[in-house]
Amino acid sequence: MIMVTGATGQLASLTLQELSSRGVPALGGTRRPTGGQRLVDFDDPASLDLTGVSTLVLVSAGYAEDDQVIARHAALLGAAARDGVTHVVYTSLTGAGDHLGFALAHRATEDLVRGSGLDWTILRNGLYAELFGGLLTWGPDGLESPFGDGELSAVARADLAAAAALVAAHPSAHAGATYELVGDPITAGDVAERLEVPHQSIGLGEYRARLLADGSLLPFQPPMLLSIASSVRHGFLSGSSDDLTRLLDRPPADALAVAVGAASAGRPVEAPRGPLGA
């Protein structure tokens, strides 16, 4: 049996859908189980029951500080070894992302995976095209971003889910492999051009100020987002690889179109004009 952790999250839920569409039995693990899912609470080691699971797709529990993320992953890997799991597939971060503020937890987890005694596959995922588009903000004259002219080898989340499902369905064929799953480079200017609006680049200092003023962000998130902006702006996330194409046996989805869709979703609705308008 395959288990995919973080079953209520977007990547994990898409991975489970991919497995189901391929007729591959799989189980979702989550801290809030419904409909046949299994309770898996990273912060409660006593809840980590992986009996009957042969292949574990460990979707990173990265929504926390590094020490908490690493402790969560270590606890789950310990339970996997105890309960007879034979193969772990870990959704990590592209190797070009070592400059990012959340890279350390991924690299530490990769070491834990390799030292777990289990067979393993590491999927080094590029940044989501959906995230890139969503980080572009709408100003009075079009799109604004801190990315400058920097390129990002973004990937559609659905393609990463498809890759995870393919590996999980045939884990022995991918034992000991580390895959770089990135797409073709795109820029904020490309997104703006597709939307037929200008793109204005803002400085990192201004971006930091905006993040710090956003009360909805958790304390660790502003430096994380700023590291993404700086890495894209200065060309550290524009590398290429054919690993995703080879795994999928097809070209990846158009990351620019996905980013455009995400940016467009946040576009403000223009106020109506005329007698009932402003």
Contacts in CASP RR format, 6 or more apart in sequence:
PFRMAT RR
TARGET T0000
AUTHOR 0000-0000-0000
METHOD contacts of the structure
MODEL  1
MIMVTGATGQLASLTLQELSSRGVPALGGTRRPTGGQRLVDFDDPASLDL
TGVSTLVLVSAGYAEDDQVIARHAALLGAAARDGVTHVVYTSLTGAGDHL
GFALAHRATEDLVRGSGLDWTILRNGLYAELFGGLLTWGPDGLESPFGDG
ELSAVARADLAAAAALVAAHPSAHAGATYELVGDPITAGDVAERLEVPHQ
SIGLGEYRARLLADGSLLPFQPPMLLSIASSVRHGFLSGSSDDLTRLLDR
PPADALAVAVGAASAGRPVEAPRGPLGA
1 25 0 8 1.000
1 26 0 8 1.000
1 27 0 8 1.000
1 52 0 8 1.000
1 53 0 8 1.000
1 54 0 8 1.000
1 55 0 8 1.000
2 19 0 8 1.000
2 24 0 8 1.000
2 25 0 8 1.000
2 26 0 8 1.000
2 27 0 8 1.000
2 53 0 8 1.000
2 54 0 8 1.000
2 55 0 8 1.000
2 56 0 8 1.000
2 57 0 8 1.000
2 168 0 8 1.000
2 169 0 8 1.000
3 26 0 8 1.000
3 27 0 8 1.000
3 28 0 8 1.000
3 29 0 8 1.000
3 38 0 8 1.000
3 40 0 8 1.000
3 50 0 8 1.000
3 53 0 8 1.000
3 55 0 8 1.000
3 56 0 8 1.000
3 57 0 8 1.000
4 12 0 8 1.000
4 15 0 8 1.000
4 16 0 8 1.000
4 19 0 8 1.000
4 26 0 8 1.000
4 27 0 8 1.000
4 28 0 8 1.000
4 29 0 8 1.000
4 57 0 8 1.000
4 59 0 8 1.000
4 164 0 8 1.000
4 168 0 8 1.000
5 12 0 8 1.000
5 28 0 8 1.000
5 29 0 8 1.000
5 30 0 8 1.000
5 40 0 8 1.000
5 42 0 8 1.000
5 56 0 8 1.000
5 57 0 8 1.000
5 58 0 8 1.000
5 59 0 8 1.000
5 61 0 8 1.000
5 76 0 8 1.000
6 12 0 8 1.000
6 28 0 8 1.000
6 29 0 8 1.000
6 30 0 8 1.000
6 40 0 8 1.000
6 59 0 8 1.000
6 61 0 8 1.000
7 13 0 8 1.000
7 16 0 8 1.000
7 28 0 8 1.000
7 29 0 8 1.000
7 30 0 8 1.000
7 33 0 8 1.000
7 37 0 8 1.000
8 30 0 8 1.000
8 32 0 8 1.000
9 59 0 8 1.000
10 157 0 8 1.000
11 59 0 8 1.000
11 91 0 8 1.000
11 157 0 8 1.000
11 160 0 8 1.000
11 161 0 8 1.000
11 164 0 8 1.000
12 28 0 8 1.000
12 57 0 8 1.000
12 59 0 8 1.000
14 157 0 8 1.000
14 158 0 8 1.000
14 161 0 8 1.000
15 57 0 8 1.000
15 59 0 8 1.000
15 161 0 8 1.000
15 164 0 8 1.000
15 165 0 8 1.000
15 168 0 8 1.000
16 26 0 8 1.000
16 28 0 8 1.000
17 161 0 8 1.000
18 161 0 8 1.000
18 162 0 8 1.000
18 164 0 8 1.000
18 165 0 8 1.000
18 166 0 8 1.000
19 25 0 8 1.000
19 26 0 8 1.000
19 165 0 8 1.000
19 168 0 8 1.000
19 169 0 8 1.000
20 26 0 8 1.000
22 165 0 8 1.000
22 169 0 8 1.000
24 165 0 8 1.000
24 168 0 8 1.000
24 169 0 8 1.000
26 168 0 8 1.000
27 36 0 8 1.000
27 37 0 8 1.000
27 38 0 8 1.000
27 53 0 8 1.000
28 37 0 8 1.000
28 38 0 8 1.000
28 40 0 8 1.000
29 37 0 8 1.000
29 38 0 8 1.000
29 39 0 8 1.000
29 40 0 8 1.000
30 37 0 8 1.000
30 38 0 8 1.000
30 39 0 8 1.000
30 40 0 8 1.000
31 39 0 8 1.000
31 40 0 8 1.000
31 41 0 8 1.000
31 42 0 8 1.000
31 43 0 8 1.000
31 44 0 8 1.000
31 47 0 8 1.000
33 39 0 8 1.000
33 40 0 8 1.000
38 49 0 8 1.000
39 47 0 8 1.000
39 49 0 8 1.000
40 47 0 8 1.000
40 48 0 8 1.000
40 49 0 8 1.000
40 76 0 8 1.000
41 47 0 8 1.000
41 48 0 8 1.000
42 48 0 8 1.000
42 61 0 8 1.000
42 72 0 8 1.000
42 73 0 8 1.000
42 75 0 8 1.000
42 76 0 8 1.000
43 68 0 8 1.000
43 72 0 8 1.000
45 75 0 8 1.000
45 79 0 8 1.000
48 75 0 8 1.000
48 76 0 8 1.000
48 79 0 8 1.000
49 79 0 8 1.000
49 83 0 8 1.000
50 56 0 8 1.000
50 76 0 8 1.000
50 79 0 8 1.000
50 80 0 8 1.000
50 82 0 8 1.000
50 83 0 8 1.000
50 84 0 8 1.000
50 85 0 8 1.000
51 83 0 8 1.000
51 84 0 8 1.000
52 83 0 8 1.000
52 84 0 8 1.000
53 80 0 8 1.000
53 83 0 8 1.000
53 84 0 8 1.000
53 85 0 8 1.000
54 84 0 8 1.000
54 85 0 8 1.000
54 86 0 8 1.000
54 87 0 8 1.000
55 85 0 8 1.000
55 86 0 8 1.000
55 87 0 8 1.000
55 88 0 8 1.000
55 89 0 8 1.000
55 168 0 8 1.000
55 171 0 8 1.000
56 76 0 8 1.000
56 80 0 8 1.000
56 85 0 8 1.000
56 87 0 8 1.000
56 88 0 8 1.000
56 89 0 8 1.000
57 88 0 8 1.000
57 89 0 8 1.000
57 91 0 8 1.000
57 164 0 8 1.000
57 168 0 8 1.000
58 73 0 8 1.000
58 76 0 8 1.000
58 77 0 8 1.000
58 88 0 8 1.000
58 89 0 8 1.000
58 90 0 8 1.000
58 91 0 8 1.000
58 109 0 8 1.000
58 113 0 8 1.000
59 91 0 8 1.000
60 69 0 8 1.000
60 73 0 8 1.000
60 90 0 8 1.000
60 91 0 8 1.000
60 92 0 8 1.000
60 105 0 8 1.000
60 106 0 8 1.000
60 109 0 8 1.000
61 69 0 8 1.000
61 72 0 8 1.000
61 73 0 8 1.000
62 69 0 8 1.000
62 102 0 8 1.000
62 105 0 8 1.000
64 72 0 8 1.000
64 220 0 8 1.000
65 220 0 8 1.000
66 102 0 8 1.000
66 104 0 8 1.000
66 105 0 8 1.000
66 108 0 8 1.000
69 105 0 8 1.000
69 109 0 8 1.000
70 105 0 8 1.000
70 108 0 8 1.000
70 109 0 8 1.000
70 112 0 8 1.000
73 105 0 8 1.000
73 109 0 8 1.000
73 112 0 8 1.000
74 112 0 8 1.000
77 88 0 8 1.000
77 112 0 8 1.000
77 113 0 8 1.000
77 116 0 8 1.000
77 118 0 8 1.000
78 116 0 8 1.000
80 88 0 8 1.000
80 116 0 8 1.000
80 118 0 8 1.000
81 116 0 8 1.000
81 117 0 8 1.000
81 118 0 8 1.000
85 118 0 8 1.000
86 118 0 8 1.000
86 119 0 8 1.000
86 171 0 8 1.000
87 118 0 8 1.000
87 119 0 8 1.000
87 120 0 8 1.000
87 121 0 8 1.000
87 171 0 8 1.000
87 172 0 8 1.000
87 175 0 8 1.000
88 113 0 8 1.000
88 116 0 8 1.000
88 118 0 8 1.000
88 119 0 8 1.000
88 120 0 8 1.000
88 121 0 8 1.000
89 120 0 8 1.000
89 121 0 8 1.000
89 122 0 8 1.000
89 123 0 8 1.000
89 164 0 8 1.000
89 167 0 8 1.000
89 168 0 8 1.000
89 171 0 8 1.000
89 174 0 8 1.000
90 109 0 8 1.000
90 110 0 8 1.000
90 113 0 8 1.000
90 120 0 8 1.000
90 121 0 8 1.000
90 122 0 8 1.000
90 123 0 8 1.000
91 123 0 8 1.000
91 125 0 8 1.000
91 160 0 8 1.000
91 164 0 8 1.000
92 106 0 8 1.000
92 107 0 8 1.000
92 109 0 8 1.000
92 110 0 8 1.000
92 122 0 8 1.000
92 123 0 8 1.000
92 124 0 8 1.000
92 125 0 8 1.000
93 100 0 8 1.000
93 102 0 8 1.000
93 103 0 8 1.000
93 106 0 8 1.000
93 124 0 8 1.000
93 125 0 8 1.000
93 126 0 8 1.000
94 124 0 8 1.000
94 125 0 8 1.000
94 126 0 8 1.000
94 127 0 8 1.000
94 153 0 8 1.000
94 180 0 8 1.000
94 181 0 8 1.000
94 182 0 8 1.000
94 237 0 8 1.000
95 124 0 8 1.000
95 180 0 8 1.000
96 153 0 8 1.000
96 182 0 8 1.000
96 236 0 8 1.000
96 237 0 8 1.000
96 238 0 8 1.000
96 239 0 8 1.000
97 103 0 8 1.000
97 231 0 8 1.000
97 236 0 8 1.000
97 237 0 8 1.000
98 107 0 8 1.000
99 227 0 8 1.000
99 230 0 8 1.000
99 231 0 8 1.000
99 236 0 8 1.000
100 224 0 8 1.000
100 227 0 8 1.000
100 228 0 8 1.000
100 231 0 8 1.000
101 223 0 8 1.000
101 224 0 8 1.000
101 227 0 8 1.000
102 224 0 8 1.000
102 227 0 8 1.000
110 122 0 8 1.000
110 178 0 8 1.000
113 120 0 8 1.000
113 122 0 8 1.000
114 120 0 8 1.000
119 171 0 8 1.000
119 172 0 8 1.000
119 175 0 8 1.000
119 176 0 8 1.000
120 175 0 8 1.000
120 176 0 8 1.000
121 167 0 8 1.000
121 171 0 8 1.000
121 174 0 8 1.000
121 175 0 8 1.000
121 176 0 8 1.000
121 177 0 8 1.000
121 178 0 8 1.000
121 179 0 8 1.000
122 176 0 8 1.000
122 177 0 8 1.000
122 178 0 8 1.000
122 179 0 8 1.000
123 160 0 8 1.000
123 163 0 8 1.000
123 164 0 8 1.000
123 167 0 8 1.000
123 179 0 8 1.000
123 181 0 8 1.000
124 178 0 8 1.000
124 179 0 8 1.000
124 180 0 8 1.000
124 181 0 8 1.000
125 155 0 8 1.000
125 160 0 8 1.000
125 181 0 8 1.000
126 153 0 8 1.000
126 154 0 8 1.000
126 155 0 8 1.000
126 160 0 8 1.000
126 181 0 8 1.000
126 182 0 8 1.000
126 183 0 8 1.000
126 237 0 8 1.000
127 152 0 8 1.000
127 154 0 8 1.000
127 155 0 8 1.000
127 228 0 8 1.000
127 237 0 8 1.000
128 154 0 8 1.000
128 155 0 8 1.000
128 156 0 8 1.000
128 157 0 8 1.000
128 160 0 8 1.000
129 154 0 8 1.000
129 155 0 8 1.000
129 156 0 8 1.000
129 157 0 8 1.000
129 186 0 8 1.000
129 255 0 8 1.000
129 256 0 8 1.000
129 258 0 8 1.000
129 259 0 8 1.000
129 262 0 8 1.000
130 156 0 8 1.000
130 157 0 8 1.000
130 258 0 8 1.000
130 259 0 8 1.000
130 262 0 8 1.000
131 154 0 8 1.000
131 262 0 8 1.000
132 152 0 8 1.000
132 154 0 8 1.000
132 186 0 8 1.000
132 188 0 8 1.000
132 191 0 8 1.000
132 232 0 8 1.000
132 255 0 8 1.000
132 259 0 8 1.000
132 262 0 8 1.000
133 191 0 8 1.000
133 259 0 8 1.000
133 260 0 8 1.000
133 261 0 8 1.000
133 262 0 8 1.000
133 263 0 8 1.000
134 259 0 8 1.000
134 262 0 8 1.000
134 263 0 8 1.000
134 265 0 8 1.000
134 266 0 8 1.000
135 145 0 8 1.000
135 147 0 8 1.000
135 225 0 8 1.000
135 228 0 8 1.000
135 229 0 8 1.000
136 143 0 8 1.000
136 144 0 8 1.000
136 145 0 8 1.000
136 188 0 8 1.000
136 191 0 8 1.000
136 192 0 8 1.000
136 259 0 8 1.000
136 263 0 8 1.000
137 143 0 8 1.000
137 144 0 8 1.000
137 145 0 8 1.000
138 144 0 8 1.000
138 266 0 8 1.000
138 267 0 8 1.000
138 268 0 8 1.000
139 200 0 8 1.000
141 197 0 8 1.000
141 198 0 8 1.000
141 200 0 8 1.000
142 192 0 8 1.000
142 197 0 8 1.000
142 198 0 8 1.000
142 199 0 8 1.000
142 200 0 8 1.000
143 188 0 8 1.000
143 189 0 8 1.000
143 191 0 8 1.000
143 192 0 8 1.000
143 195 0 8 1.000
143 197 0 8 1.000
143 198 0 8 1.000
143 199 0 8 1.000
143 200 0 8 1.000
143 263 0 8 1.000
144 199 0 8 1.000
144 200 0 8 1.000
144 201 0 8 1.000
144 202 0 8 1.000
145 188 0 8 1.000
145 199 0 8 1.000
145 200 0 8 1.000
145 201 0 8 1.000
145 202 0 8 1.000
145 229 0 8 1.000
146 201 0 8 1.000
146 202 0 8 1.000
146 203 0 8 1.000
146 204 0 8 1.000
146 206 0 8 1.000
146 207 0 8 1.000
146 226 0 8 1.000
146 229 0 8 1.000
146 230 0 8 1.000
146 233 0 8 1.000
147 187 0 8 1.000
147 188 0 8 1.000
147 201 0 8 1.000
147 229 0 8 1.000
147 232 0 8 1.000
147 233 0 8 1.000
148 187 0 8 1.000
148 188 0 8 1.000
148 201 0 8 1.000
148 232 0 8 1.000
148 233 0 8 1.000
149 187 0 8 1.000
149 189 0 8 1.000
149 201 0 8 1.000
150 187 0 8 1.000
150 188 0 8 1.000
150 232 0 8 1.000
150 233 0 8 1.000
150 234 0 8 1.000
150 235 0 8 1.000
150 238 0 8 1.000
151 185 0 8 1.000
151 186 0 8 1.000
151 187 0 8 1.000
151 232 0 8 1.000
151 235 0 8 1.000
151 237 0 8 1.000
151 238 0 8 1.000
152 185 0 8 1.000
152 186 0 8 1.000
152 187 0 8 1.000
152 232 0 8 1.000
152 237 0 8 1.000
152 238 0 8 1.000
153 182 0 8 1.000
153 183 0 8 1.000
153 184 0 8 1.000
153 185 0 8 1.000
153 237 0 8 1.000
153 238 0 8 1.000
153 239 0 8 1.000
153 240 0 8 1.000
153 255 0 8 1.000
154 182 0 8 1.000
154 183 0 8 1.000
154 185 0 8 1.000
154 186 0 8 1.000
154 255 0 8 1.000
154 258 0 8 1.000
154 259 0 8 1.000
155 181 0 8 1.000
155 182 0 8 1.000
155 183 0 8 1.000
155 244 0 8 1.000
155 252 0 8 1.000
155 255 0 8 1.000
156 252 0 8 1.000
156 253 0 8 1.000
156 254 0 8 1.000
156 255 0 8 1.000
156 258 0 8 1.000
158 253 0 8 1.000
159 181 0 8 1.000
159 244 0 8 1.000
159 248 0 8 1.000
159 252 0 8 1.000
159 253 0 8 1.000
160 181 0 8 1.000
162 248 0 8 1.000
163 179 0 8 1.000
163 181 0 8 1.000
163 244 0 8 1.000
163 247 0 8 1.000
163 248 0 8 1.000
166 247 0 8 1.000
166 248 0 8 1.000
167 174 0 8 1.000
167 179 0 8 1.000
167 247 0 8 1.000
179 241 0 8 1.000
179 243 0 8 1.000
179 244 0 8 1.000
179 247 0 8 1.000
180 241 0 8 1.000
180 243 0 8 1.000
181 241 0 8 1.000
181 243 0 8 1.000
181 244 0 8 1.000
181 247 0 8 1.000
182 239 0 8 1.000
182 240 0 8 1.000
182 241 0 8 1.000
182 244 0 8 1.000
183 240 0 8 1.000
183 241 0 8 1.000
183 244 0 8 1.000
183 252 0 8 1.000
183 255 0 8 1.000
184 240 0 8 1.000
184 252 0 8 1.000
184 255 0 8 1.000
184 256 0 8 1.000
185 238 0 8 1.000
185 239 0 8 1.000
185 240 0 8 1.000
186 255 0 8 1.000
186 256 0 8 1.000
186 259 0 8 1.000
188 199 0 8 1.000
188 201 0 8 1.000
189 199 0 8 1.000
190 256 0 8 1.000
191 199 0 8 1.000
191 256 0 8 1.000
191 259 0 8 1.000
191 260 0 8 1.000
191 263 0 8 1.000
192 198 0 8 1.000
192 199 0 8 1.000
193 199 0 8 1.000
194 256 0 8 1.000
194 257 0 8 1.000
194 260 0 8 1.000
195 260 0 8 1.000
195 263 0 8 1.000
195 264 0 8 1.000
195 267 0 8 1.000
204 226 0 8 1.000
204 229 0 8 1.000
204 230 0 8 1.000
204 233 0 8 1.000
207 226 0 8 1.000
207 229 0 8 1.000
208 222 0 8 1.000
208 226 0 8 1.000
211 217 0 8 1.000
211 221 0 8 1.000
211 222 0 8 1.000
211 225 0 8 1.000
211 226 0 8 1.000
212 222 0 8 1.000
214 222 0 8 1.000
217 225 0 8 1.000
231 237 0 8 1.000
244 252 0 8 1.000
245 251 0 8 1.000
245 252 0 8 1.000
271 277 0 8 1.000
271 278 0 8 1.000
272 278 0 8 1.000
END
